[in-house]
Amino acid sequence: MDNRKPEPISIEKELHICPECGYEDGFHTSFSRVADKKCKIILICPSCHAMYDVNWEVAV
Ligand SMILES: [Zn+2]
């Protein structure tokens, strides 16, 4: 388990290309709990494993 910080990223028109390595087929997703009933969804590039935080929170 690594604990690199996800990099904040903003979505312009769309987001499926990794800004780090140019991988074009989208991202894996993972969850990071930020509160009792709230998780943040973190995007992970399947190619270079860069992590991105799109400020996407879900109640779970
Ligand atoms: Zn990448």
PDB file of the backbone (N, CA, C, O) and the ligand in Angstrom, with CONECT records:
HET     ZN  A 101       1
ATOM      1  N   MET A   1       0.849  -1.202   0.000  1.00  0.00           N
ATOM      2  CA  MET A   1       0.000   0.000   0.000  1.00  0.00           C
ATOM      3  C   MET A   1       0.876   1.239   0.000  1.00  0.00           C
ATOM      4  O   MET A   1       1.711   1.416   0.886  1.00  0.00           O
ATOM      5  N   ASP A   2       0.690   2.078  -0.970  1.00  0.00           N
ATOM      6  CA  ASP A   2       1.474   3.307  -0.918  1.00  0.00           C
ATOM      7  C   ASP A   2       0.568   4.448  -0.474  1.00  0.00           C
ATOM      8  O   ASP A   2      -0.655   4.370  -0.589  1.00  0.00           O
ATOM      9  N   ASN A   3       1.179   5.490   0.025  1.00  0.00           N
ATOM     10  CA  ASN A   3       0.349   6.596   0.489  1.00  0.00           C
ATOM     11  C   ASN A   3       0.696   7.912  -0.189  1.00  0.00           C
ATOM     12  O   ASN A   3       0.737   8.972   0.436  1.00  0.00           O
ATOM     13  N   ARG A   4       0.942   7.807  -1.472  1.00  0.00           N
ATOM     14  CA  ARG A   4       1.083   9.037  -2.239  1.00  0.00           C
ATOM     15  C   ARG A   4      -0.230   9.792  -2.208  1.00  0.00           C
ATOM     16  O   ARG A   4      -1.305   9.193  -2.158  1.00  0.00           O
ATOM     17  N   LYS A   5      -0.134  11.094  -2.238  1.00  0.00           N
ATOM     18  CA  LYS A   5      -1.345  11.916  -2.241  1.00  0.00           C
ATOM     19  C   LYS A   5      -1.885  11.994  -3.657  1.00  0.00           C
ATOM     20  O   LYS A   5      -1.137  12.245  -4.602  1.00  0.00           O
ATOM     21  N   PRO A   6      -3.202  11.776  -3.803  1.00  0.00           N
ATOM     22  CA  PRO A   6      -3.798  11.972  -5.124  1.00  0.00           C
ATOM     23  C   PRO A   6      -3.670  13.427  -5.536  1.00  0.00           C
ATOM     24  O   PRO A   6      -3.806  14.335  -4.717  1.00  0.00           O
ATOM     25  N   GLU A   7      -3.412  13.628  -6.790  1.00  0.00           N
ATOM     26  CA  GLU A   7      -3.263  14.982  -7.288  1.00  0.00           C
ATOM     27  C   GLU A   7      -4.624  15.559  -7.676  1.00  0.00           C
ATOM     28  O   GLU A   7      -5.375  14.922  -8.415  1.00  0.00           O
ATOM     29  N   PRO A   8      -4.947  16.742  -7.190  1.00  0.00           N
ATOM     30  CA  PRO A   8      -6.225  17.349  -7.595  1.00  0.00           C
ATOM     31  C   PRO A   8      -6.211  17.619  -9.097  1.00  0.00           C
ATOM     32  O   PRO A   8      -5.225  18.117  -9.639  1.00  0.00           O
ATOM     33  N   ILE A   9      -7.302  17.289  -9.753  1.00  0.00           N
ATOM     34  CA  ILE A   9      -7.367  17.497 -11.194  1.00  0.00           C
ATOM     35  C   ILE A   9      -8.758  18.024 -11.525  1.00  0.00           C
ATOM     36  O   ILE A   9      -9.743  17.615 -10.910  1.00  0.00           O
ATOM     37  N   SER A  10      -8.837  18.926 -12.491  1.00  0.00           N
ATOM     38  CA  SER A  10     -10.158  19.412 -12.868  1.00  0.00           C
ATOM     39  C   SER A  10     -10.538  18.813 -14.211  1.00  0.00           C
ATOM     40  O   SER A  10      -9.680  18.568 -15.059  1.00  0.00           O
ATOM     41  N   ILE A  11     -11.817  18.582 -14.394  1.00  0.00           N
ATOM     42  CA  ILE A  11     -12.299  17.980 -15.626  1.00  0.00           C
ATOM     43  C   ILE A  11     -12.737  19.098 -16.555  1.00  0.00           C
ATOM     44  O   ILE A  11     -13.641  19.870 -16.233  1.00  0.00           O
ATOM     45  N   GLU A  12     -12.100  19.177 -17.689  1.00  0.00           N
ATOM     46  CA  GLU A  12     -12.519  20.192 -18.659  1.00  0.00           C
ATOM     47  C   GLU A  12     -13.703  19.639 -19.437  1.00  0.00           C
ATOM     48  O   GLU A  12     -14.785  19.460 -18.876  1.00  0.00           O
ATOM     49  N   LYS A  13     -13.513  19.372 -20.700  1.00  0.00           N
ATOM     50  CA  LYS A  13     -14.619  18.834 -21.488  1.00  0.00           C
ATOM     51  C   LYS A  13     -14.848  17.365 -21.139  1.00  0.00           C
ATOM     52  O   LYS A  13     -15.989  16.909 -21.063  1.00  0.00           O
ATOM     53  N   GLU A  14     -13.792  16.651 -20.935  1.00  0.00           N
ATOM     54  CA  GLU A  14     -13.877  15.249 -20.563  1.00  0.00           C
ATOM     55  C   GLU A  14     -12.562  14.860 -19.913  1.00  0.00           C
ATOM     56  O   GLU A  14     -11.589  15.613 -19.953  1.00  0.00           O
ATOM     57  N   LEU A  15     -12.541  13.695 -19.322  1.00  0.00           N
ATOM     58  CA  LEU A  15     -11.297  13.236 -18.716  1.00  0.00           C
ATOM     59  C   LEU A  15     -11.176  11.736 -18.918  1.00  0.00           C
ATOM     60  O   LEU A  15     -11.829  10.953 -18.228  1.00  0.00           O
ATOM     61  N   HIS A  16     -10.349  11.343 -19.857  1.00  0.00           N
ATOM     62  CA  HIS A  16     -10.064   9.914 -19.996  1.00  0.00           C
ATOM     63  C   HIS A  16      -8.614   9.654 -20.349  1.00  0.00           C
ATOM     64  O   HIS A  16      -8.184   8.505 -20.452  1.00  0.00           O
ATOM     65  N   ILE A  17      -7.859  10.734 -20.534  1.00  0.00           N
ATOM     66  CA  ILE A  17      -6.446  10.581 -20.852  1.00  0.00           C
ATOM     67  C   ILE A  17      -5.607  10.990 -19.646  1.00  0.00           C
ATOM     68  O   ILE A  17      -5.806  12.066 -19.080  1.00  0.00           O
ATOM     69  N   CYS A  18      -4.687  10.146 -19.263  1.00  0.00           N
ATOM     70  CA  CYS A  18      -3.836  10.452 -18.118  1.00  0.00           C
ATOM     71  C   CYS A  18      -2.879  11.585 -18.467  1.00  0.00           C
ATOM     72  O   CYS A  18      -2.110  11.465 -19.420  1.00  0.00           O
ATOM     73  N   PRO A  19      -2.911  12.691 -17.709  1.00  0.00           N
ATOM     74  CA  PRO A  19      -2.024  13.811 -17.996  1.00  0.00           C
ATOM     75  C   PRO A  19      -0.563  13.457 -17.745  1.00  0.00           C
ATOM     76  O   PRO A  19       0.338  14.110 -18.271  1.00  0.00           O
ATOM     77  N   GLU A  20      -0.335  12.443 -16.957  1.00  0.00           N
ATOM     78  CA  GLU A  20       1.019  12.055 -16.577  1.00  0.00           C
ATOM     79  C   GLU A  20       1.708  11.270 -17.690  1.00  0.00           C
ATOM     80  O   GLU A  20       2.848  11.565 -18.048  1.00  0.00           O
ATOM     81  N   CYS A  21       1.014  10.270 -18.236  1.00  0.00           N
ATOM     82  CA  CYS A  21       1.671   9.383 -19.200  1.00  0.00           C
ATOM     83  C   CYS A  21       0.963   9.301 -20.545  1.00  0.00           C
ATOM     84  O   CYS A  21       1.490   8.699 -21.480  1.00  0.00           O
ATOM     85  N   GLY A  22      -0.227   9.896 -20.660  1.00  0.00           N
ATOM     86  CA  GLY A  22      -0.919   9.888 -21.938  1.00  0.00           C
ATOM     87  C   GLY A  22      -1.756   8.651 -22.209  1.00  0.00           C
ATOM     88  O   GLY A  22      -2.295   8.502 -23.306  1.00  0.00           O
ATOM     89  N   TYR A  23      -1.874   7.764 -21.236  1.00  0.00           N
ATOM     90  CA  TYR A  23      -2.727   6.579 -21.386  1.00  0.00           C
ATOM     91  C   TYR A  23      -4.154   7.018 -21.706  1.00  0.00           C
ATOM     92  O   TYR A  23      -4.690   7.912 -21.052  1.00  0.00           O
ATOM     93  N   GLU A  24      -4.765   6.394 -22.704  1.00  0.00           N
ATOM     94  CA  GLU A  24      -6.012   6.938 -23.246  1.00  0.00           C
ATOM     95  C   GLU A  24      -7.283   6.178 -22.900  1.00  0.00           C
ATOM     96  O   GLU A  24      -8.361   6.572 -23.345  1.00  0.00           O
ATOM     97  N   ASP A  25      -7.199   5.141 -22.151  1.00  0.00           N
ATOM     98  CA  ASP A  25      -8.382   4.305 -21.949  1.00  0.00           C
ATOM     99  C   ASP A  25      -9.060   4.462 -20.593  1.00  0.00           C
ATOM    100  O   ASP A  25      -9.704   3.535 -20.102  1.00  0.00           O
ATOM    101  N   GLY A  26      -8.916   5.614 -20.005  1.00  0.00           N
ATOM    102  CA  GLY A  26      -9.645   5.874 -18.766  1.00  0.00           C
ATOM    103  C   GLY A  26      -8.899   5.423 -17.523  1.00  0.00           C
ATOM    104  O   GLY A  26      -7.710   5.108 -17.572  1.00  0.00           O
ATOM    105  N   PHE A  27      -9.613   5.398 -16.419  1.00  0.00           N
ATOM    106  CA  PHE A  27      -8.978   5.210 -15.121  1.00  0.00           C
ATOM    107  C   PHE A  27      -9.626   4.097 -14.311  1.00  0.00           C
ATOM    108  O   PHE A  27     -10.801   3.777 -14.490  1.00  0.00           O
ATOM    109  N   HIS A  28      -8.851   3.529 -13.433  1.00  0.00           N
ATOM    110  CA  HIS A  28      -9.423   2.704 -12.373  1.00  0.00           C
ATOM    111  C   HIS A  28      -9.962   3.642 -11.302  1.00  0.00           C
ATOM    112  O   HIS A  28      -9.585   4.812 -11.233  1.00  0.00           O
ATOM    113  N   THR A  29     -10.850   3.109 -10.467  1.00  0.00           N
ATOM    114  CA  THR A  29     -11.356   3.932  -9.375  1.00  0.00           C
ATOM    115  C   THR A  29     -11.041   3.266  -8.047  1.00  0.00           C
ATOM    116  O   THR A  29     -10.969   2.041  -7.950  1.00  0.00           O
ATOM    117  N   SER A  30     -10.856   4.078  -7.047  1.00  0.00           N
ATOM    118  CA  SER A  30     -10.729   3.552  -5.696  1.00  0.00           C
ATOM    119  C   SER A  30     -11.398   4.527  -4.744  1.00  0.00           C
ATOM    120  O   SER A  30     -11.697   5.665  -5.105  1.00  0.00           O
ATOM    121  N   PHE A  31     -11.624   4.073  -3.544  1.00  0.00           N
ATOM    122  CA  PHE A  31     -12.352   4.880  -2.576  1.00  0.00           C
ATOM    123  C   PHE A  31     -11.461   5.235  -1.398  1.00  0.00           C
ATOM    124  O   PHE A  31     -10.631   4.438  -0.960  1.00  0.00           O
ATOM    125  N   SER A  32     -11.646   6.414  -0.909  1.00  0.00           N
ATOM    126  CA  SER A  32     -10.909   6.855   0.259  1.00  0.00           C
ATOM    127  C   SER A  32     -11.917   7.469   1.231  1.00  0.00           C
ATOM    128  O   SER A  32     -12.580   8.455   0.909  1.00  0.00           O
ATOM    129  N   ARG A  33     -12.024   6.880   2.416  1.00  0.00           N
ATOM    130  CA  ARG A  33     -13.036   7.377   3.352  1.00  0.00           C
ATOM    131  C   ARG A  33     -12.598   8.706   3.964  1.00  0.00           C
ATOM    132  O   ARG A  33     -11.499   8.821   4.506  1.00  0.00           O
ATOM    133  N   VAL A  34     -13.464   9.697   3.870  1.00  0.00           N
ATOM    134  CA  VAL A  34     -13.119  11.009   4.423  1.00  0.00           C
ATOM    135  C   VAL A  34     -13.956  11.353   5.642  1.00  0.00           C
ATOM    136  O   VAL A  34     -13.593  12.246   6.407  1.00  0.00           O
ATOM    137  N   ALA A  35     -15.070  10.660   5.836  1.00  0.00           N
ATOM    138  CA  ALA A  35     -15.900  10.875   7.015  1.00  0.00           C
ATOM    139  C   ALA A  35     -16.693   9.600   7.256  1.00  0.00           C
ATOM    140  O   ALA A  35     -16.601   8.646   6.483  1.00  0.00           O
ATOM    141  N   ASP A  36     -17.469   9.589   8.329  1.00  0.00           N
ATOM    142  CA  ASP A  36     -18.199   8.396   8.709  1.00  0.00           C
ATOM    143  C   ASP A  36     -19.009   7.806   7.555  1.00  0.00           C
ATOM    144  O   ASP A  36     -18.972   6.600   7.313  1.00  0.00           O
ATOM    145  N   LYS A  37     -19.734   8.661   6.853  1.00  0.00           N
ATOM    146  CA  LYS A  37     -20.587   8.158   5.769  1.00  0.00           C
ATOM    147  C   LYS A  37     -20.242   8.802   4.433  1.00  0.00           C
ATOM    148  O   LYS A  37     -21.101   8.958   3.564  1.00  0.00           O
ATOM    149  N   LYS A  38     -19.011   9.162   4.286  1.00  0.00           N
ATOM    150  CA  LYS A  38     -18.622   9.841   3.056  1.00  0.00           C
ATOM    151  C   LYS A  38     -17.278   9.316   2.538  1.00  0.00           C
ATOM    152  O   LYS A  38     -16.290   9.245   3.269  1.00  0.00           O
ATOM    153  N   CYS A  39     -17.278   8.956   1.273  1.00  0.00           N
ATOM    154  CA  CYS A  39     -16.040   8.516   0.634  1.00  0.00           C
ATOM    155  C   CYS A  39     -15.730   9.398  -0.558  1.00  0.00           C
ATOM    156  O   CYS A  39     -16.613   9.958  -1.206  1.00  0.00           O
ATOM    157  N   LYS A  40     -14.454   9.496  -0.813  1.00  0.00           N
ATOM    158  CA  LYS A  40     -14.005  10.209  -1.976  1.00  0.00           C
ATOM    159  C   LYS A  40     -13.607   9.166  -3.015  1.00  0.00           C
ATOM    160  O   LYS A  40     -13.032   8.133  -2.670  1.00  0.00           O
ATOM    161  N   ILE A  41     -13.904   9.427  -4.261  1.00  0.00           N
ATOM    162  CA  ILE A  41     -13.479   8.510  -5.310  1.00  0.00           C
ATOM    163  C   ILE A  41     -12.194   9.046  -5.928  1.00  0.00           C
ATOM    164  O   ILE A  41     -12.122  10.181  -6.397  1.00  0.00           O
ATOM    165  N   ILE A  42     -11.203   8.198  -5.910  1.00  0.00           N
ATOM    166  CA  ILE A  42      -9.894   8.551  -6.443  1.00  0.00           C
ATOM    167  C   ILE A  42      -9.696   7.794  -7.751  1.00  0.00           C
ATOM    168  O   ILE A  42      -9.957   6.594  -7.826  1.00  0.00           O
ATOM    169  N   LEU A  43      -9.239   8.491  -8.767  1.00  0.00           N
ATOM    170  CA  LEU A  43      -8.949   7.846 -10.048  1.00  0.00           C
ATOM    171  C   LEU A  43      -7.487   7.431 -10.091  1.00  0.00           C
ATOM    172  O   LEU A  43      -6.604   8.176  -9.666  1.00  0.00           O
ATOM    173  N   ILE A  44      -7.243   6.234 -10.607  1.00  0.00           N
ATOM    174  CA  ILE A  44      -5.874   5.740 -10.716  1.00  0.00           C
ATOM    175  C   ILE A  44      -5.594   5.347 -12.162  1.00  0.00           C
ATOM    176  O   ILE A  44      -6.358   4.597 -12.769  1.00  0.00           O
ATOM    177  N   CYS A  45      -4.515   5.850 -12.696  1.00  0.00           N
ATOM    178  CA  CYS A  45      -4.134   5.484 -14.058  1.00  0.00           C
ATOM    179  C   CYS A  45      -3.654   4.032 -14.065  1.00  0.00           C
ATOM    180  O   CYS A  45      -2.764   3.680 -13.292  1.00  0.00           O
ATOM    181  N   PRO A  46      -4.227   3.182 -14.925  1.00  0.00           N
ATOM    182  CA  PRO A  46      -3.825   1.776 -14.974  1.00  0.00           C
ATOM    183  C   PRO A  46      -2.412   1.606 -15.525  1.00  0.00           C
ATOM    184  O   PRO A  46      -1.786   0.564 -15.325  1.00  0.00           O
ATOM    185  N   SER A  47      -1.923   2.600 -16.199  1.00  0.00           N
ATOM    186  CA  SER A  47      -0.617   2.482 -16.825  1.00  0.00           C
ATOM    187  C   SER A  47       0.519   2.958 -15.914  1.00  0.00           C
ATOM    188  O   SER A  47       1.464   2.209 -15.665  1.00  0.00           O
ATOM    189  N   CYS A  48       0.434   4.197 -15.415  1.00  0.00           N
ATOM    190  CA  CYS A  48       1.546   4.722 -14.609  1.00  0.00           C
ATOM    191  C   CYS A  48       1.193   4.821 -13.128  1.00  0.00           C
ATOM    192  O   CYS A  48       2.037   5.193 -12.312  1.00  0.00           O
ATOM    193  N   HIS A  49      -0.047   4.491 -12.778  1.00  0.00           N
ATOM    194  CA  HIS A  49      -0.501   4.474 -11.385  1.00  0.00           C
ATOM    195  C   HIS A  49      -0.541   5.845 -10.718  1.00  0.00           C
ATOM    196  O   HIS A  49      -0.554   5.945  -9.491  1.00  0.00           O
ATOM    197  N   ALA A  50      -0.560   6.890 -11.522  1.00  0.00           N
ATOM    198  CA  ALA A  50      -0.764   8.217 -10.947  1.00  0.00           C
ATOM    199  C   ALA A  50      -2.174   8.267 -10.370  1.00  0.00           C
ATOM    200  O   ALA A  50      -3.094   7.650 -10.907  1.00  0.00           O
ATOM    201  N   MET A  51      -2.337   9.002  -9.275  1.00  0.00           N
ATOM    202  CA  MET A  51      -3.646   9.092  -8.636  1.00  0.00           C
ATOM    203  C   MET A  51      -4.195  10.501  -8.766  1.00  0.00           C
ATOM    204  O   MET A  51      -3.474  11.484  -8.593  1.00  0.00           O
ATOM    205  N   TYR A  52      -5.475  10.582  -9.072  1.00  0.00           N
ATOM    206  CA  TYR A  52      -6.114  11.878  -9.271  1.00  0.00           C
ATOM    207  C   TYR A  52      -7.367  12.021  -8.419  1.00  0.00           C
ATOM    208  O   TYR A  52      -8.172  11.101  -8.280  1.00  0.00           O
ATOM    209  N   ASP A  53      -7.490  13.192  -7.868  1.00  0.00           N
ATOM    210  CA  ASP A  53      -8.629  13.521  -7.024  1.00  0.00           C
ATOM    211  C   ASP A  53      -9.504  14.513  -7.780  1.00  0.00           C
ATOM    212  O   ASP A  53      -9.136  15.676  -7.948  1.00  0.00           O
ATOM    213  N   VAL A  54     -10.672  14.044  -8.237  1.00  0.00           N
ATOM    214  CA  VAL A  54     -11.560  14.922  -9.008  1.00  0.00           C
ATOM    215  C   VAL A  54     -12.621  15.557  -8.111  1.00  0.00           C
ATOM    216  O   VAL A  54     -13.613  16.110  -8.587  1.00  0.00           O
ATOM    217  N   ASN A  55     -12.386  15.463  -6.801  1.00  0.00           N
ATOM    218  CA  ASN A  55     -13.308  16.061  -5.836  1.00  0.00           C
ATOM    219  C   ASN A  55     -14.704  15.446  -5.964  1.00  0.00           C
ATOM    220  O   ASN A  55     -15.719  16.142  -5.976  1.00  0.00           O
ATOM    221  N   TRP A  56     -14.711  14.142  -6.058  1.00  0.00           N
ATOM    222  CA  TRP A  56     -15.923  13.389  -6.317  1.00  0.00           C
ATOM    223  C   TRP A  56     -16.254  12.611  -5.047  1.00  0.00           C
ATOM    224  O   TRP A  56     -15.587  11.629  -4.721  1.00  0.00           O
ATOM    225  N   GLU A  57     -17.272  13.049  -4.344  1.00  0.00           N
ATOM    226  CA  GLU A  57     -17.596  12.421  -3.067  1.00  0.00           C
ATOM    227  C   GLU A  57     -18.927  11.695  -3.130  1.00  0.00           C
ATOM    228  O   GLU A  57     -19.873  12.159  -3.767  1.00  0.00           O
ATOM    229  N   VAL A  58     -18.988  10.567  -2.472  1.00  0.00           N
ATOM    230  CA  VAL A  58     -20.227   9.794  -2.435  1.00  0.00           C
ATOM    231  C   VAL A  58     -20.556   9.445  -0.991  1.00  0.00           C
ATOM    232  O   VAL A  58     -19.666   9.318  -0.150  1.00  0.00           O
ATOM    233  N   ALA A  59     -21.842   9.292  -0.718  1.00  0.00           N
ATOM    234  CA  ALA A  59     -22.272   8.889   0.618  1.00  0.00           C
ATOM    235  C   ALA A  59     -22.360   7.377   0.675  1.00  0.00           C
ATOM    236  O   ALA A  59     -23.261   6.787   0.079  1.00  0.00           O
ATOM    237  N   VAL A  60     -21.449   6.749   1.376  1.00  0.00           N
ATOM    238  CA  VAL A  60     -21.480   5.299   1.558  1.00  0.00           C
ATOM    239  C   VAL A  60     -21.068   4.946   2.985  1.00  0.00           C
ATOM    240  O   VAL A  60     -21.030   3.769   3.343  1.00  0.00           O
TER     241      VAL A  60
HETATM  242 ZN    ZN A 101      -0.774   7.479 -16.455  1.00  0.00          ZN2+
END
